[in-house]
């Protein structure tokens, strides 16, 4: 249990740049191999299940459940990171996160590009592809284990998650036991304790005791709890961050269409391309279209960080994290609209007789004669959304969270991705009888309505978030004239 004299974590050891560089490099290589395996598995799983006789509803649901469970596991990782965490300064963290995104997308690019091509083999392609993902994970585990001498493991002073639960327990118990908020009295001793707690947390002024306490305040010592003010305020900030993450759920619903809805759409677009000098066509793997998402991200991140953002900074225009998140929501909305428009015209073409019969791994699919390449815009728009909302969301999770809870906050960010994925399964189950049909009846369904529904959900979230952002900016300017930050 937290007391005034026990911090959440012990003080980290002195910073060693060489040791940190080796440890960080091993972690990033491990991350690349793990992402290579994960995205190769997820990108090919939908097609594998579809060819195995699964319905679109079953295949999409299975992929979303896998993705959801995988992202929920980050909560445990965040808890462990906060118990064993190492800090090397803002510059070191910034460099690490830049390389982090490059490694994630490089791993995805290699995994989807190489292993999806291997899966084209109609004899044992999927077996070799999935065996390759297992090999990459084994290599990642070995490399991560070899770096054990370079990692600095700090014995935690206590479980951060346990401290949070204790604060919530005390707050609920204290709130229920109070006859009324006005009955709370404050003594000079408790006032002095509050002042010291505020100063230790970096605050300039104590909280006014005249203000009615929130329910979490009842976990504080001065309100009868057993936790000092700084720890309780940290949990409050974590709650605000969680609310922001919840607003990103529609964004994740659209994002995970890369592995589900977009691939279902791609199976019914023309995947064949003539090969010069050969009598047969080359069939492009539908998973390859997600490569445009990865390439776009790899090109856009250095452009934004190296040119766009510095240029805007020089002319006095600061693009805040919240503004970047709102921009990402806008791109996500456009991606869903783009997919819906493409599906609408695809259905129209097929109904007018402009269709083709294509064979994928000995399975026959009805498809319109619209090329699979028309999916490129929606994949690039999803990539743009990730560069803004995805990157800014994770950066916000780390920078806005209290220092002892940064790992937990990042785990929460990933877990909300999992929530979005699992919500997608519920949506698919509700719509599959009418809008999302079996592959043989694809053009009797309305996958376009599904995409437009996602666009509507994202559109509502975008308007609400942007409106809140405008109101927040106006209030800040009223309080601090000339301030343009959000």
LUMFIGU-805393 format. One record per atom (N, C-alpha, C): x, y, z; residue in one letter. Coordinates in pm, whole numbers, plus 50000, padded with zeros to 5 digits. Example, Ala and Ser with C-alpha at 12.3 -4.5 7.8 and 13.67 -1.06 7.14 Angstrom:
// LUMFIGU-805393
513194943150780A512304955050780A513204967050780A512854977550708S513674989450714S512905000350787S
//
This chain:
// LUMFIGU-805393
500854988150000X500005000050000X500895012450000X500415022849926X501205035049917X501185042850046X502305047550088X502405056950199X503165068950150X503255079050237X503905091450194X505385089350168X505975079250224X507425077550213X507825066550116X506845059950052X507195049149959X506795052849818X507755055549729X507425058749591X506935046349518X506335048549400X505845037249321X507005028649273X508115034849240X509265027449190X510535032149257X511525023449260X512835027549310X513495036749207X514445044649251X515175053549162X515985045549062X515925048848929X516655041148830X518165042848845X518905033148789X520365033348796X520915044048702X522205047848717X522805057848630X522715053748483X522565063748396X522385061548253X523695057248189X523675046148115X524835041048044X524485040647896X524965050347814X524555051047674X524895038547593X526095032947612X526485021247534X525615009147566X525445006847695X524644995447736X523194997047691X522695009347701X521325011947659X521155010147509X522175014247431X522095012847285X522034998147245X522844989847310X522824975547280X521484969347318X521024972647438X519744967147485X518594971847396X518604984847363X517544990147278X517574984147139X518794982147085X518914975946953X518364961846950X518674954047053X518164940347060X516634940247073X516114949547151X514654950447166X514004953947032X514614963146956X514024967146828X514114956146723X515214948746722X515324937346630X514294926646667X514144924246798X513124914846844X511734919546801X511484932446814X510194938146773X509954936046624X510994938246542X510854936646397X510464922346362X511134912546422X510834898546395X509434894846444X509074899946561X507744896846615X506644902846528X506834915346484X505834921646397X505774914946260X506944910546212X506974903146086X506074890846095X506244883246204X505444871146223X503974874346243X503694884446326X502294887646358X501524892146236X502074901846162X501344907146048X501264897245933X502294888945917X502214878545814X501114868645847X500984865145974X499924855946017X498554862245999X498384874546048X497084881046042X496674884145898X497634888445816X497314892245678X496874880245595X497374868345624X497054856645545X495984847845608X495644850345733X494704841645803X493304842345741X492864854245702X491524855545644X491404847045517X492374848245427X492324840345304X492424825445333X493294821745428X493454807645465X492144801745514X491434808945599X490174804045652X489094803945544X489104814045458X488104814445350X488274802645255X489524799445222X489774788145134X489474774945205X489454775145335X489114763245412X487624761145429X486824769645364X485384768145369X484684776745470X485414785245542X484794794245641X484004805145568X482934809445629X482164820545574X482914833645599X482594844245522X483224857145550X483034861645694X481824859045748X481564862845887X482504855345981X482664842245963X483534834346050X484984838346036X485434840645911X486834844245889X487164857745949X486294867745927X486534881145981X486494880946133X485554873246189X485444872546335X486684866146396X487174855346334X488354848446387X489574857646387X489764865046278X490914874246271X490784885146376X489594890746392X489414901546489X489604896746632X489164884546662X489374879146796X490864877046823X491584871746724X493024869846740X493724883146766X493374893246686X493994906446701X493624912546837X492354910946877X491924916547005X492644910447123X492764897147124X493454890547234X494924894547237X495544895547119X496964899447113X497194913247171X496294922547142X496464936147193X496164937047342X495244928847390X494964929047534X496164924347615X497014916047556X498174911047629X499144922347664X499014933747593X499904945147622X499674951047760X498474948747815X498234953647951X499204947448050X499414934348038X500384927648124X501794932648100X502124935047973X503444940347941X503654954147999X502594962547993X502694975948051X502894975648200X502194966448266X502354964948412X503784960648446X504334951048370X505714946748394X506704957848366X506434965648259X507354976448224X507414986948333X506294989948396X506304999848503X506964994448628X507054981348642X507754975648756X509244974548731X509694974248602X511094972448570X511494983548470X511064994648480X511275004448371X512585011848391X513175016648274X514455023848273X514285036448191X514705048148244X514565060848173X515935066448139X516045071848015X517315077547973X517205091547921X516125098347953X515975112047909X515065113247788X514545125447764X513575127747658X514165124947520X515425129047498X516035126947366X516155112147333X516565104247431X516695089947410X515345083547380X514315087547453X512975082047432X512445085747295X512665098147252X512185102547121X512825094347010X514145092247020X514815084046919X514295069746919X514075064547039X513595050747048X512235049246982X511315058747006X509975057546949X509995059346797X510895067846748X511015069146602X511435055846540X512455049546597X512895036446548X511835025846572X511075027346679X510005017846710X509035016946593X508555028346544X507575028246434X508185023046305X509445026146283X510105020846164X510205005746171X510545000546286X510684985946300X509344978846287X508294984546344X506964978646333X506554977446188X506734988146112X506284988045973X507244980545881X508534980545916X509474972445837X509164957545855X508904953445978X508534939646002X507264935845929X506274944745932X505024942145861X505254941245711X506084950245658X506384950245514X507034937145471X508014932645546X508704920245512X507774908145529X507024908145637X506154896745664X505064895145561X504354906045534X503244905345438X503774903145297X504864910245262X505394909145126X505964895345096X506844890345182X507534877745154X506654865545180X506054865045298X505314853045334X503984851845262X503404863145221X502184862345140X502504856545002X503694859644951X504104853844822X504354838744837X504964834844948X505184820644973X503844813244980X502834819645038X501534813345054X500814811044922X501324817044812X500704815144681X500824800744632X501854793544679X502044779744636X500814771444674X500204765044575X498944758044600X499134744544667X500384739844685X500594726844749X500764728644900X501814735244940X502044736945084X502454751345118X501914761045041X502294775045060X501964780345197X500744777945242X500344783045374X501134776245486X501414763245469X502184756145570X503564762345585X504224765045473X505564770845480X505524785245530X504474792645493X504354806545539X504164807245690X503254798945741X503004799245885X504174793245964X504884783745902X506104778545966X507154789645974X507194798145871X508114809445872X507814819145984X506514821546011X506164830546122X506614824646255X506474811346270X506934804946393X508434805946409X509164804546297X510624805946302X511054819946342X510354830046292X510674843846328X510454846346477X509384840846529X509124842446673X510194835546757X510644823746711X511704816746783X512994824846782X513334830546666X514524839046657X514394851246748X513194857046751X512984868746837X513204865146983X512704853547024X512864849247163X514334847047197X515074840947105X516504838247128X517284851247140X517054860547047X517764873347050X517444881147176X516184881347214X515794888547335X516454882547458X516564869347461X517194862647576X518694865347580X519324866147462X520764868847457X521104882647511X520144891647506X520404905247556X520244906847705X519994895847775X519764896547920X520904903347996X522174901147960X523244907948036X523234923148020X522584928247914X522594942647888X521374949847944X520364942347986X519174948648041X519404952248187X518884963748225X518934967848364X517574965048427X517544955448516X516294951448581X516254957348720X515274965648746X515144972048876X514064964948957X514414961349078X513424955049164X512364965349201X511084962549170X510044972449199X509804973849349X509484986249386X509154988649526X507754983749559X506974980949459X505614975949477X504934975149342X503874967749333X503144966349209X502354978949179X502604984849062X501874996849024X500394993749007X500104982548944X498704978848926X498004976749060X498704970649154X498114968549288X497854981949355X498774991549336X498585004749396X497345011549338X497135010249207X495965016149144X494685010049200X494674996749211X493494989949263X493214993949408X494274995749486X494104999949626X493515013949633X493965022849545X493435036449543X491955036149505X491605028249404X490205027349364X489345021549477X489885011449546X489145005349657X488905015349769X489965022649807X489825032549914X488875043749875X488955047749747X488095058649700X486625054649705X486325042549657X484945037849658X484445036249801X485285030049888X484895028150026X484695041250100X485615050650079X485515063650145X484325071650098X484045070949967X482905078349911X481585072949965X481495059849977X480255053650026X480025056450175X481105058350249X480985060350393X480715074850430X480835084150334X480655098150367X479185101850368X478695108350474X477305112650477X477005124050382X478035131450349X477855142850259X479175149250232X479335155050112X480625160850075X480965172950161X479935179650211X480195191650290X480695188750429X480685176050471X481095172750607X482585170750619X483315171750509X484755169450513X485445181750574X486255179250674X487015189950738X488495187650712X489255198450716X490685197550689X491435204050804X492415197050858X493215202150968X494495208450914X495175216950994X496425222950948X497475212350915X497505201450989X498475191050960X498245185050822X496955182350792X496635176650663X496865186750551X496635199650580X496925209850481X498415209950446X499255208750550X500705208650527X501085196150447X500455184750480X500705172350405X500335174050258X499215180750234X498775182850097X499755191550020X500245202250087X501195211150023X502475203849987X502985195550080X504205187950053X504005178049939X502845171749937X502555162149831X502495168949696X501865180749691X501785188049566X503165192149517X503995197049609X505335201249570X506185189649523X506015177949587X506795166249545X506365161349409X505115163949369X504615159749238X504895170249131X505515181349168X505845191549071X504785202249053X503735202249137X502695212349128X503145224949200X502595236249158X502995249049214X502095253649327X500885248449332X499965253049435X499105241549481X498715241449609X497885230649659X496465231749610X495745220349617X494345220149579X493535227149687X492625235449645X491805242649743X490875233149813X490875234149947X490015225350025X488565229550020X488315241749968X486935246249959X486195239249845X486945234149751X486345227349637X485845213549680X484655210049632X484095196949666X484985185949609X485305176049691X486205165449643X485495156149544X486275150749452X485735140449363X485775127149437X485175116849377X485115104049447X486495098249468X487455100949377X488805095649394X489545102549509X489135114949540X489805122249648X489675115249783X488665106849799X488465100049927X489535089449953X490405086849856X491535077849879X492725085349938X492645098749942X493735106749996X493725106450149X494905108250206X495045107750351X494185118450418X494125130250361X493395141250426X491885139350422X491415129650342X489995126450338X489695112850400X490655107750477X490435095250545X490995083050476X491625084950359X492225073750287X493625071150336X494395063550258X495745059950299X496775062750191X496465071450096X497385074349985X497635089349978X498885092849943X499185107049935X498615112949805X498505126049803X497805133049695X498385130049558X499715129649548X500355127849418X499925114849353X499865103949431X499495090949375X498055090949325X497155097449400X495755098049359X495605106649234X496325117749228X496255126349109X496765118948986X497755110149004X498255102048892X497155093148836X496385087048924X495295078448880X494215086548810X493965098848857X493015107648790X493445110348646X494715113148628X495225115748492X495095103448405X495285091848463X495125079448387X493685077748340X492745081948422X491335081148383X491015090248266X491585102348266X491365111648155X491945105948027X493115099748037X493735093647920X492865082447866X492265074647954X491395063647912X490185068847835X489635080147878X488505086147807X488905090047665X490115095747650X490595099347517X490765086947431X491315076447489X491505064047413X490165058347366X489135059947447X487815054947410X487305061947284X487655074647269X487225082047150X487885076747023X488945068747038X489635063146922X489055049646877X488045044446947X487475031546910X486965031146766X486245041446717X485835041146576X487015040646480X488105047446516X489305046946433X489825032646422X489845025246534X490325011446529X489375002446451X488075005346456X487124997546377X487464998246228X487855010046182X488245011746041X489625005746016X490535007946108X491915003246090X491974988146067X491204980446144X491284965946134X490574960346012X490024969045929X489474964245800X490594959945707X491824964045735X492964959845653X493054944745648X492844938145761X492954923545766X491614916445745X490504923845739X489194917345732X488384922345613X487664933445630X486754938345527X487414941445396X488574947745400X489274951045275X489684938345200X490064928045274X490454915645207X489244908345150X488124908545222X486894902845168X486504910045039X486664923045038X486394930744918X487354927144806X488644925444841X489664922544741X489464909244671X488914899244740X488674886144678X487674887044564X486864897644561X485834899044458X486124910644365X487394914744361X487914923744258X488894915944171X489144920844052X490004913443957X491444913644005X491974901744037X493334900744089X494334896543983X493874892943863X494764888043758X495354899243675X496654897743641X497354907343558X498114899643449X497964903743322X498644896343212X500154896643229X500794885643195X502254884643198X502754883443055X503624892443015X504154892442880X504934879742851X504634873442738X505334861342699X504814848842765X503804850142848X503234838542916X501734837942888X501234826042882X499834824242852X498904825742969X499434827343090X498614828243209X498794841843276X497864845243363X497924857743438X498624855743571X499194866643619X499744866543755X498664871343850X498324863043948X497324866644047X497994873144168X497674885744190X498264893044303X497604888744433X498384885244535X497784882144666X497024894244719X495824891944767X495044903244821X495734909844940X496534902145013X497234907745129X498294917745088X498754917144962X499804926244918X499344940744917X498034942844906X497564956744903X497884964045033X497984956545143X498334962945270X499764968145269X500584963645172X501944968845160X501934983745129X500914988245057X500835002445029X500635010445158X499915004645251X499765010845383X501125012245450X501915001545449X503215001645517X504205010945447X504265010145313X505195018845238X504825033445258X503545036245259X503085049945278X503495055245415X503375046645516X503775050645651X505285053145657X506065044045600X507525045445603X507995058045532X507245062345430X507615074445358X507095087045428X505905086045488X505265098045544X505845102045680X506225092245762X506755095645895X508005104445887X509035100645809X510205109645801X509885122945734X508925122945641X508525135545577X507915145045678X507035139745762X506375148145861X507365152645968X508175143346019X509095146546128X510285154846082X510735152645957X511935159445910X511675172445837X510485174145779X510235186045697X508985193645742X507835186745744X506565193745767X506495199945905X506675191646009X506575196846146X507615207646177X508905205646141X509885216346166X509545229346092X509025228245970X508655240245895X507515247645963X506525240046009X505415246346080X505865252646211X506805246146279X507335251846404X508025265146379X508745266146266X509485278446235X508565290146209X507375287646155X506455298546126X505455300646241X505695293746353X504885296046472X503605288046480X503465277746396X502275269246398X502655255846460X502155253446578X502475241046649X501305231346634X501595219646578X500575209246561X500625200346684X499615201546769X499605194146894X499245179546870X499435171446974X499095157246965X497595155546941X496775163547008X495325162246992X494885166146852X495535176246793X495225180046656X495605168946559X496745162646584X497155151446498X496185139746509X495665137246630X494685126546647X493415129746568X492945142146575X491755146146500X491985144846350X493185148546304X493505147146162X493475132446120X494015123746206X493985109546176X492575104146167X491685109046254X490285105146247X489675109046112X490045120846064X489545125345935X489995116245822X491255112245822X491755103045719X491075089345731X490825085045853X490135072345875X488725072745815X488045083845834X486715085745775X486775084845623X487755091445563X487905091045417X488225076945367X488995069345445X489325055545406X488075046945400X487195048145501X485965040245501X485045044445387X484965057445359X484145062245247X484705057045115X486025057445100X486675052644977X486365037844954X486445029645061X486145015445048X484685013245011X483785021045070X482365019745039X482045023544895X482655034244847X482425038544709X482945028044611X484125022544636X484685012244550X483774999944548X483274995644664X482394984044669X481084986744596X480574998944607X479335002444537X479505000844387X480585006244331X480805005244187X481144990944145X481804983444234X482114969544204X480824961344188X479894963344280X478604956344273X477844960444148X477854973344116X477164978043996X477744971843871X479064971143862X479714965143746X479334950543729X479324943243840X478994929043833X477534927043791X476644935143845X475234933743810X474954937543665X475794945843607X475634949643466X476314939843371X476854929043427X477444918643344X478944919643325X479574929243389X481024930843377X481694923743494X481684910543484X482264902443590X483244892443536X484044886743626X485034876443589X484944865143690X485364853543645X485504842043733X486984839843756X487424840543882X488844838843912X489054827544011X490164820743994X490484809144076X491634812644169X491424810744299X492444813244400X492614800444480X493784794244468X494054781644538X492964771344510X492614769944381X491624760044336X490204763144382X489974775044438X488624779144475X488174789944376X486914789144336X486374798344237X485624809744304X485904821844260X485264833744315X484654842044202X483444847244227X482854857144139X483464870644171X483854877944068X484474891044090X484054900643981X484044913344014X483804923443911X485104925543833X484994932543721X486204934543641X486984946943682X486634952643796X487404963843851X488684958443914X489804964543881X491094959543928X491254960944079X491954951344135X492284951544278X493074964144315X493784969744219X494614981544247X493804993744287X492494993644261X491665004944303X491495005344454X492004995144523X491994995644669X493145004044725X494095007544642X495275014844691X494905027544766X493975036044717X493655048344792X493195045744936X492345035544956X491845033345092X492955028345184X493885020545131X495015016045213X495945027745246X496155036645150X497005048345177X496345057845277X495035058945269X494325067445366X494405061645506X494325048345517X494505042045648X495915044445699X496915043645609X498285046645647X498445060845697X497795070245628X497845084245673X497215085845810X496085078845831X495435079545961X496335074146071X497095063646040X497985057846141X499135067346173X499665074046072X500765083446095X500335094646189X499075098846177X498595109646263X497985104346392X496875097046383X496175092646504X496905081646578X497425071646506X498095060446571X499375064546641X500235071746569X501505076046626X501275086146738X500405095946714X500145106146815X499455100146937X498585090146916X497915083847029X498885076947122X499825069547065X500815062647147X501765072547214X502135083147141X502985093447200X502255100647313X500965103047294X500165109347399X500075100247521X499905087147496X499815077647607X501055078347694X502215079947632X503455080147709X503725093647772X503485104447697X503865117747746X502855123347845X501575120247830X500555125947918X500385118048047X500845105448047X500665097048165X501655101048274X501295099348401X502265101348510X503455092148491X504625096548529X505835088948502X505785074548555X505275071948674X505245058048721X504235049248647X503315055648569X502255048048504X502345048348352X503515051948298X503635053148153X503475039748082X504045029248139X503895016048079X502465011248082X501775013648194X500365009948204X499535017648101X499845030648084X499095038747987X499285033447846X500505029747811X500745024247677X500075010647660X500045002847768X499314990247763X497834992547744X497285002947809X495885006447792X495605010647648X496535017847588X496375022147449X496245009947357X497115000247377X497054988047296X495794980047327X495404979647455X494204972347493X492954978247429X492934991547413X491794997747347X491734993747199X492894990947139X492884985047005X492154971647008X492444963847112X491784950947127X490284952447145X489884962647222X488454965147240X487794968447106X488474976847026X487954980246895X487814968146806X488804959146813X488744946846734X487584938046777X487374936446908X486284928046957X484924934446929X484854947746932X483614954346893X483284951746747X484344950646667X484144947346526X483484933946506X483814924146592X483184910946580X481684911946610X481314920146707X479894922046738X479154928346621X479774938246560X479164944946446X478984935346329X479994927146304X479914917546194X478814907346219X478704902546342X477664892846376X476274898546354X476104911446382X474794917646366X474444919946219X475454922046136X475204925845996X475344914445897X476004903445939X476324892745845X475114886145779X473964884745845X472874878045774X472404885245648X472564898545644X472034906145531X473134912845449X473994920345515X474994928145443X476244920145408X476664911245496X477894903545474X477504889045455X477524884445331X477054871145298X478214861945262X477854849345236X478854839545194X479454843945061X480704839545034X481404843844913X480604841044786X479894830044782X479124826644662X477964836444639X477574843744743X476484853444733X476964867644764X478244869944742X478834882744780X478094894544719X477754893644592X477144905044523X475654906544550X475084897144628X473724898944677X473694906144812X474864907344873X474974914445000X475274929144980X475644935645087X475934950045080X477134953245168X478304948745126X479524952345198X479764967345194X479234973745088X479354988345080X478604995245194X477434990045231X476704995745344X477514994445473X478204983245486X479034980845605X480134991445615X480794994145503X481845004345502X481275018245529X480105021045472X479485034145496X479045035545641X478615024645702X478265025045844X479485028345928X480625021845897X481865025045969X482245039645949X482035044645826X482325058745800X481435067745883X480145063945897X479235072045978X479635072246125X480015060546177X480455059946317X481705068446337X482665067046245X483885075046256X483595089846237X482635093046149X482285106946125X481705113646248X480825106646320X480255112046443X481355114446547X482235104546562X483335105846658X484255117546620X484515119046490X485375129846443X484775143546472X483465145146445X482815157946470X482825161346619X482505151446702X482495153946847X483885157446898X484895150046852X486265152546898X486755166046849X486495169246722X486945182046668X486235193646737X484945191946767X484205202546837X484775204846976X485065193947047X485675195247180X487035202047170X487775198947064X489105204847046X489005219947023X488005224046944X487825238346916X487425245647044X486495239847121X486075246147246X487235246947343X488055236347349X489195236147440X490205246947400X490445248347271X491395258547225X490875272547257X489575274547240X488995287747269X489155291147417X488925281447504X489055283847648X490495286947685X491435279747623X492845282347653X493235296347609X492745300647493X493065314047446X492445324847533X491265321647588X490655331247680X491455332747809X491995321247857X492765321547980X494185326347958X494775322447842X496175326247811X496175332647672X495975345747659X495925352247528X497195349547447X496975346347320X498095343747232X498555329347229X498055321047318X498455307047321X497705299247214X498395291347133X497775284047024X497895269147043X498395265047157X498585250747179X497285244347223X497205231247197X496045223447242X496515210747307X
//
